[in-house]
């Protein structure tokens, strides 16, 4: 995240370099230093939109700490300037995340919501596979339906036999 913010504001480089030298860390390991650097980088830009994905893969305490810190950063932004810092968390709702983000707007996307997109994507790629390997239309349709069904969590017992 820091590297991405640095690309947006090269003037951060001397500050970040100085902080790294003073920290005696060759690799950023300190959560408090990471928060300090990130906070400074976020405040150095007029507008920041962040996408944070995969928090459901963190342990409970890490998840809580990350979400709480970002919430505090967002809550500090004056309402008149609310567009200056936006953050979207993309995650599976594992219970913790739902509770930690309960005060904020939420969009729930289900497997059924994604099925048309997955089917379209599979159809495009199955055509390419069909052309490359000179497959029949029946085989191409099978590939499309198999990919779509597996994305929904269905197991296909016949896949081994047919492909």
LOKETOR-356634 format. One record per residue: residue number from 1; x negated, y negated, z of N, C-alpha, C in turn. Coordinates in nm, 2 decimals. Example, Ala and Ser with C-alpha at 12.3 -4.5 7.8 and 13.67 -1.06 7.14 Angstrom:
<rs>
<1,<-1.32,0.57,0.78>,<-1.23,0.45,0.78>,<-1.32,0.33,0.78>>
<2,<-1.28,0.22,0.71>,<-1.37,0.11,0.71>,<-1.29,0.00,0.79>>
</rs>
This chain:
<rs>
<1,<-0.08,0.12,0.00>,<0.00,0.00,0.00>,<-0.09,-0.13,0.00>>
<2,<-0.19,-0.12,0.08>,<-0.29,-0.23,0.09>,<-0.35,-0.26,-0.05>>
<3,<-0.39,-0.16,-0.12>,<-0.45,-0.17,-0.25>,<-0.35,-0.24,-0.35>>
<4,<-0.22,-0.19,-0.34>,<-0.12,-0.25,-0.43>,<-0.10,-0.40,-0.40>>
<5,<-0.10,-0.43,-0.27>,<-0.08,-0.57,-0.23>,<-0.20,-0.66,-0.27>>
<6,<-0.32,-0.60,-0.26>,<-0.44,-0.66,-0.30>,<-0.44,-0.70,-0.45>>
<7,<-0.39,-0.61,-0.53>,<-0.37,-0.64,-0.67>,<-0.28,-0.76,-0.70>>
<8,<-0.19,-0.78,-0.61>,<-0.10,-0.89,-0.62>,<-0.16,-1.02,-0.57>>
<9,<-0.26,-1.01,-0.48>,<-0.33,-1.13,-0.43>,<-0.47,-1.10,-0.40>>
<10,<-0.56,-1.14,-0.50>,<-0.70,-1.11,-0.49>,<-0.77,-1.19,-0.38>>
<11,<-0.70,-1.29,-0.33>,<-0.76,-1.38,-0.22>,<-0.76,-1.30,-0.09>>
<12,<-0.70,-1.19,-0.08>,<-0.70,-1.10,0.04>,<-0.83,-1.03,0.05>>
<13,<-0.91,-1.01,-0.05>,<-1.03,-0.93,-0.05>,<-1.13,-0.97,0.05>>
<14,<-1.17,-1.10,0.06>,<-1.26,-1.14,0.17>,<-1.21,-1.11,0.31>>
<15,<-1.08,-1.13,0.33>,<-1.03,-1.10,0.47>,<-1.03,-0.95,0.50>>
<16,<-0.99,-0.87,0.40>,<-0.99,-0.73,0.42>,<-1.13,-0.67,0.44>>
<17,<-1.22,-0.73,0.36>,<-1.36,-0.68,0.37>,<-1.42,-0.71,0.50>>
<18,<-1.39,-0.84,0.55>,<-1.44,-0.88,0.68>,<-1.39,-0.79,0.80>>
<19,<-1.26,-0.76,0.79>,<-1.19,-0.68,0.89>,<-1.25,-0.54,0.89>>
<20,<-1.28,-0.48,0.77>,<-1.34,-0.35,0.76>,<-1.48,-0.35,0.82>>
<21,<-1.56,-0.45,0.79>,<-1.69,-0.46,0.85>,<-1.69,-0.47,1.00>>
<22,<-1.60,-0.54,1.06>,<-1.59,-0.56,1.20>,<-1.53,-0.44,1.27>>
<23,<-1.46,-0.35,1.20>,<-1.39,-0.24,1.26>,<-1.48,-0.12,1.28>>
<24,<-1.59,-0.11,1.21>,<-1.68,0.00,1.22>,<-1.62,0.13,1.17>>
<25,<-1.51,0.12,1.09>,<-1.45,0.24,1.03>,<-1.48,0.24,0.88>>
<26,<-1.53,0.35,0.84>,<-1.56,0.36,0.69>,<-1.43,0.40,0.62>>
<27,<-1.34,0.47,0.69>,<-1.21,0.50,0.64>,<-1.11,0.44,0.74>>
<28,<-1.00,0.38,0.69>,<-0.90,0.32,0.78>,<-0.82,0.43,0.85>>
<29,<-0.85,0.44,0.98>,<-0.78,0.54,1.06>,<-0.70,0.48,1.17>>
<30,<-0.73,0.36,1.21>,<-0.66,0.30,1.32>,<-0.52,0.25,1.28>>
<31,<-0.42,0.30,1.34>,<-0.28,0.25,1.31>,<-0.27,0.10,1.34>>
<32,<-0.32,0.05,1.45>,<-0.31,-0.09,1.48>,<-0.38,-0.18,1.38>>
<33,<-0.50,-0.14,1.33>,<-0.57,-0.21,1.23>,<-0.49,-0.21,1.10>>
<34,<-0.44,-0.09,1.06>,<-0.36,-0.08,0.94>,<-0.24,-0.17,0.94>>
<35,<-0.17,-0.18,1.06>,<-0.05,-0.26,1.07>,<-0.10,-0.41,1.06>>
<36,<-0.21,-0.45,1.12>,<-0.26,-0.59,1.12>,<-0.29,-0.63,0.97>>
<37,<-0.36,-0.54,0.90>,<-0.40,-0.57,0.76>,<-0.27,-0.58,0.67>>
<38,<-0.18,-0.48,0.69>,<-0.06,-0.48,0.61>,<0.03,-0.60,0.64>>
<39,<0.04,-0.64,0.77>,<0.12,-0.76,0.80>,<0.06,-0.88,0.74>>
<40,<-0.07,-0.90,0.74>,<-0.14,-1.02,0.68>,<-0.12,-1.01,0.53>>
<41,<-0.13,-0.90,0.47>,<-0.11,-0.88,0.32>,<0.03,-0.92,0.29>>
<42,<0.13,-0.87,0.36>,<0.27,-0.90,0.33>,<0.30,-1.05,0.34>>
<43,<0.24,-1.11,0.44>,<0.27,-1.25,0.46>,<0.20,-1.34,0.36>>
<44,<0.10,-1.28,0.29>,<0.02,-1.36,0.20>,<0.09,-1.38,0.06>>
<45,<0.20,-1.31,0.05>,<0.28,-1.31,-0.08>,<0.41,-1.38,-0.06>>
<46,<0.46,-1.45,-0.16>,<0.59,-1.51,-0.15>,<0.71,-1.41,-0.15>>
<47,<0.69,-1.30,-0.24>,<0.80,-1.20,-0.25>,<0.73,-1.07,-0.26>>
<48,<0.79,-0.97,-0.18>,<0.74,-0.84,-0.18>,<0.86,-0.74,-0.18>>
<49,<0.86,-0.65,-0.27>,<0.96,-0.54,-0.27>,<0.88,-0.41,-0.26>>
<50,<0.92,-0.34,-0.16>,<0.85,-0.21,-0.13>,<0.94,-0.09,-0.14>>
<51,<0.88,0.02,-0.19>,<0.96,0.14,-0.19>,<0.87,0.24,-0.11>>
<52,<0.93,0.30,-0.01>,<0.87,0.39,0.08>,<0.94,0.52,0.07>>
<53,<0.87,0.62,0.03>,<0.93,0.75,0.00>,<0.86,0.86,0.09>>
<54,<0.93,0.96,0.13>,<0.88,1.08,0.19>,<0.87,1.08,0.34>>
<55,<0.94,0.98,0.41>,<0.92,0.98,0.55>,<0.98,1.10,0.62>>
<56,<1.07,1.17,0.55>,<1.12,1.30,0.61>,<1.01,1.40,0.63>>
<57,<0.90,1.38,0.56>,<0.79,1.48,0.57>,<0.69,1.44,0.69>>
<58,<0.72,1.33,0.76>,<0.64,1.29,0.87>,<0.69,1.35,1.00>>
<59,<0.61,1.36,1.10>,<0.67,1.41,1.23>,<0.75,1.29,1.29>>
<60,<0.83,1.33,1.39>,<0.93,1.24,1.45>,<0.87,1.11,1.49>>
<61,<0.76,1.11,1.57>,<0.70,0.99,1.63>,<0.64,0.90,1.52>>
<62,<0.58,0.96,1.42>,<0.53,0.88,1.30>,<0.64,0.81,1.23>>
<63,<0.74,0.89,1.20>,<0.86,0.84,1.13>,<0.92,0.72,1.20>>
<64,<0.94,0.74,1.33>,<1.00,0.63,1.42>,<0.91,0.51,1.41>>
<65,<0.78,0.53,1.43>,<0.69,0.41,1.43>,<0.68,0.34,1.30>>
<66,<0.68,0.41,1.19>,<0.68,0.35,1.06>,<0.80,0.27,1.03>>
<67,<0.92,0.33,1.05>,<1.05,0.26,1.03>,<1.06,0.14,1.12>>
<68,<1.03,0.16,1.25>,<1.04,0.05,1.34>,<0.96,-0.07,1.30>>
<69,<0.83,-0.04,1.26>,<0.74,-0.15,1.22>,<0.80,-0.22,1.10>>
<70,<0.84,-0.15,1.00>,<0.89,-0.21,0.88>,<1.02,-0.29,0.91>>
<71,<1.11,-0.23,1.00>,<1.23,-0.30,1.04>,<1.19,-0.43,1.11>>
<72,<1.09,-0.43,1.19>,<1.06,-0.55,1.26>,<1.00,-0.66,1.17>>
<73,<0.93,-0.61,1.07>,<0.87,-0.71,0.97>,<0.99,-0.77,0.89>>
<74,<1.09,-0.69,0.85>,<1.20,-0.74,0.77>,<1.29,-0.83,0.86>>
<75,<1.31,-0.79,0.99>,<1.39,-0.87,1.08>,<1.33,-1.00,1.11>>
<76,<1.20,-1.02,1.10>,<1.13,-1.14,1.12>,<1.15,-1.25,1.01>>
<77,<1.19,-1.20,0.90>,<1.21,-1.29,0.78>,<1.34,-1.37,0.81>>
<78,<1.33,-1.51,0.80>,<1.44,-1.59,0.82>,<1.55,-1.56,0.72>>
<79,<1.68,-1.57,0.76>,<1.79,-1.54,0.67>,<1.79,-1.62,0.54>>
<80,<1.74,-1.75,0.55>,<1.73,-1.83,0.44>,<1.63,-1.78,0.34>>
<81,<1.54,-1.70,0.38>,<1.44,-1.65,0.29>,<1.44,-1.49,0.28>>
<82,<1.56,-1.44,0.29>,<1.58,-1.29,0.30>,<1.54,-1.22,0.18>>
<83,<1.52,-1.28,0.07>,<1.48,-1.21,-0.05>,<1.33,-1.20,-0.06>>
<84,<1.26,-1.26,0.03>,<1.11,-1.26,0.02>,<1.05,-1.13,0.06>>
<85,<1.12,-1.05,0.14>,<1.06,-0.92,0.18>,<1.18,-0.82,0.18>>
<86,<1.17,-0.72,0.09>,<1.27,-0.62,0.08>,<1.20,-0.48,0.08>>
<87,<1.27,-0.39,0.14>,<1.21,-0.25,0.15>,<1.32,-0.15,0.13>>
<88,<1.29,-0.05,0.05>,<1.39,0.06,0.04>,<1.32,0.19,0.08>>
<89,<1.39,0.26,0.16>,<1.34,0.39,0.21>,<1.41,0.50,0.13>>
<90,<1.33,0.59,0.07>,<1.39,0.70,-0.01>,<1.35,0.82,0.07>>
<91,<1.45,0.90,0.11>,<1.42,1.01,0.19>,<1.54,1.10,0.20>>
<92,<1.51,1.23,0.24>,<1.62,1.32,0.27>,<1.66,1.28,0.41>>
<93,<1.79,1.28,0.44>,<1.84,1.25,0.57>,<1.82,1.37,0.66>>
<94,<1.72,1.36,0.75>,<1.69,1.47,0.84>,<1.75,1.45,0.98>>
<95,<1.84,1.35,0.99>,<1.89,1.32,1.12>,<1.82,1.20,1.19>>
<96,<1.69,1.21,1.20>,<1.61,1.10,1.26>,<1.62,0.98,1.17>>
<97,<1.60,0.99,1.04>,<1.60,0.88,0.95>,<1.74,0.81,0.95>>
<98,<1.85,0.89,0.95>,<1.98,0.84,0.95>,<2.00,0.75,1.07>>
<99,<1.96,0.80,1.19>,<1.97,0.72,1.31>,<1.89,0.59,1.31>>
<100,<1.76,0.61,1.26>,<1.67,0.50,1.27>,<1.71,0.39,1.17>>
<101,<1.78,0.42,1.06>,<1.82,0.32,0.96>,<1.97,0.30,0.96>>
<102,<2.04,0.33,1.07>,<2.18,0.33,1.07>,<2.24,0.18,1.06>>
<103,<2.16,0.08,1.09>,<2.21,-0.06,1.09>,<2.20,-0.11,0.94>>
<104,<2.14,-0.04,0.85>,<2.11,-0.09,0.72>,<2.20,-0.02,0.62>>
<105,<2.22,-0.09,0.50>,<2.30,-0.03,0.39>,<2.23,0.10,0.35>>
<106,<2.31,0.19,0.30>,<2.26,0.32,0.26>,<2.34,0.37,0.14>>
<107,<2.26,0.43,0.05>,<2.32,0.49,-0.07>,<2.28,0.64,-0.06>>
<108,<2.38,0.72,-0.07>,<2.36,0.87,-0.06>,<2.37,0.93,-0.20>>
<109,<2.27,1.00,-0.24>,<2.27,1.06,-0.37>,<2.27,1.21,-0.35>>
<110,<2.37,1.27,-0.41>,<2.38,1.42,-0.40>,<2.33,1.49,-0.52>>
<111,<2.32,1.62,-0.52>,<2.28,1.70,-0.63>,<2.37,1.68,-0.75>>
<112,<2.50,1.67,-0.72>,<2.60,1.64,-0.82>,<2.58,1.51,-0.89>>
<113,<2.54,1.41,-0.82>,<2.51,1.28,-0.88>,<2.40,1.29,-0.98>>
<114,<2.30,1.38,-0.96>,<2.18,1.39,-1.04>,<2.20,1.49,-1.16>>
<115,<2.30,1.57,-1.15>,<2.31,1.68,-1.25>,<2.31,1.63,-1.40>>
<116,<2.39,1.52,-1.43>,<2.39,1.48,-1.57>,<2.25,1.43,-1.62>>
<117,<2.17,1.36,-1.53>,<2.04,1.32,-1.56>,<1.95,1.44,-1.58>>
<118,<1.96,1.53,-1.49>,<1.87,1.65,-1.50>,<1.90,1.73,-1.63>>
<119,<2.03,1.74,-1.66>,<2.07,1.81,-1.78>,<2.02,1.74,-1.90>>
<120,<2.03,1.61,-1.91>,<1.98,1.54,-2.02>,<1.83,1.55,-2.04>>
<121,<1.76,1.54,-1.93>,<1.61,1.56,-1.93>,<1.58,1.70,-1.98>>
<122,<1.64,1.80,-1.92>,<1.62,1.94,-1.96>,<1.65,1.96,-2.11>>
<123,<1.75,1.90,-2.16>,<1.79,1.91,-2.30>,<1.68,1.86,-2.39>>
<124,<1.63,1.74,-2.36>,<1.53,1.68,-2.44>,<1.40,1.77,-2.44>>
<125,<1.36,1.81,-2.33>,<1.24,1.90,-2.32>,<1.26,2.04,-2.38>>
<126,<1.38,2.09,-2.36>,<1.40,2.22,-2.42>,<1.40,2.21,-2.58>>
<127,<1.44,2.10,-2.63>,<1.43,2.08,-2.78>,<1.28,2.08,-2.82>>
<128,<1.20,2.01,-2.74>,<1.06,2.01,-2.78>,<1.00,2.15,-2.77>>
<129,<1.04,2.22,-2.66>,<0.99,2.36,-2.65>,<1.04,2.45,-2.76>>
<130,<1.16,2.43,-2.80>,<1.22,2.50,-2.91>,<1.14,2.48,-3.04>>
<131,<1.11,2.35,-3.07>,<1.03,2.32,-3.19>,<0.89,2.38,-3.18>>
<132,<0.83,2.37,-3.07>,<0.69,2.41,-3.06>,<0.68,2.57,-3.07>>
<133,<0.77,2.64,-3.01>,<0.76,2.78,-3.01>,<0.86,2.85,-3.10>>
<134,<0.93,2.77,-3.18>,<1.03,2.82,-3.28>,<1.13,2.91,-3.22>>
<135,<1.19,2.86,-3.11>,<1.30,2.94,-3.04>,<1.43,2.92,-3.10>>
<136,<1.52,3.01,-3.07>,<1.66,3.00,-3.12>,<1.73,2.90,-3.04>>
<137,<1.85,2.86,-3.09>,<1.93,2.76,-3.02>,<1.98,2.82,-2.89>>
<138,<2.01,2.95,-2.90>,<2.05,3.02,-2.78>,<1.95,3.02,-2.67>>
<139,<1.82,3.04,-2.70>,<1.71,3.03,-2.61>,<1.70,2.89,-2.55>>
<140,<1.71,2.79,-2.64>,<1.70,2.65,-2.60>,<1.81,2.62,-2.50>>
<141,<1.93,2.66,-2.52>,<2.04,2.63,-2.43>,<2.02,2.71,-2.30>>
<142,<1.97,2.82,-2.31>,<1.94,2.90,-2.18>,<1.84,2.82,-2.10>>
<143,<1.73,2.77,-2.16>,<1.63,2.69,-2.09>,<1.70,2.57,-2.02>>
<144,<1.78,2.50,-2.10>,<1.85,2.38,-2.04>,<1.94,2.41,-1.92>>
<145,<2.02,2.52,-1.94>,<2.11,2.56,-1.83>,<2.03,2.61,-1.71>>
<146,<1.92,2.68,-1.73>,<1.84,2.74,-1.62>,<1.78,2.62,-1.54>>
<147,<1.72,2.53,-1.61>,<1.66,2.42,-1.54>,<1.77,2.34,-1.46>>
<148,<1.88,2.31,-1.52>,<1.99,2.24,-1.46>,<2.04,2.32,-1.33>>
<149,<2.06,2.44,-1.35>,<2.11,2.53,-1.24>,<2.01,2.54,-1.13>>
<150,<1.89,2.55,-1.16>,<1.79,2.56,-1.05>,<1.77,2.43,-0.98>>
<151,<1.79,2.32,-1.04>,<1.78,2.19,-0.98>,<1.89,2.18,-0.88>>
<152,<2.00,2.25,-0.90>,<2.12,2.25,-0.81>,<2.10,2.35,-0.69>>
<153,<1.99,2.42,-0.70>,<1.96,2.52,-0.60>,<2.01,2.66,-0.63>>
<154,<2.06,2.68,-0.75>,<2.11,2.82,-0.78>,<1.99,2.90,-0.82>>
<155,<2.00,3.03,-0.79>,<1.89,3.12,-0.83>,<1.94,3.20,-0.95>>
<156,<1.86,3.21,-1.04>,<1.89,3.28,-1.17>,<1.82,3.42,-1.17>>
<157,<1.89,3.52,-1.15>,<1.83,3.66,-1.15>,<1.79,3.70,-1.29>>
<158,<1.85,3.65,-1.39>,<1.82,3.69,-1.52>,<1.71,3.62,-1.59>>
<159,<1.65,3.52,-1.52>,<1.54,3.44,-1.58>,<1.42,3.53,-1.62>>
<160,<1.38,3.62,-1.54>,<1.26,3.70,-1.57>,<1.29,3.79,-1.69>>
<161,<1.41,3.84,-1.70>,<1.44,3.93,-1.81>,<1.44,3.85,-1.94>>
<162,<1.50,3.73,-1.94>,<1.53,3.67,-2.07>,<1.42,3.58,-2.12>>
<163,<1.34,3.52,-2.04>,<1.23,3.43,-2.09>,<1.11,3.51,-2.13>>
</rs>
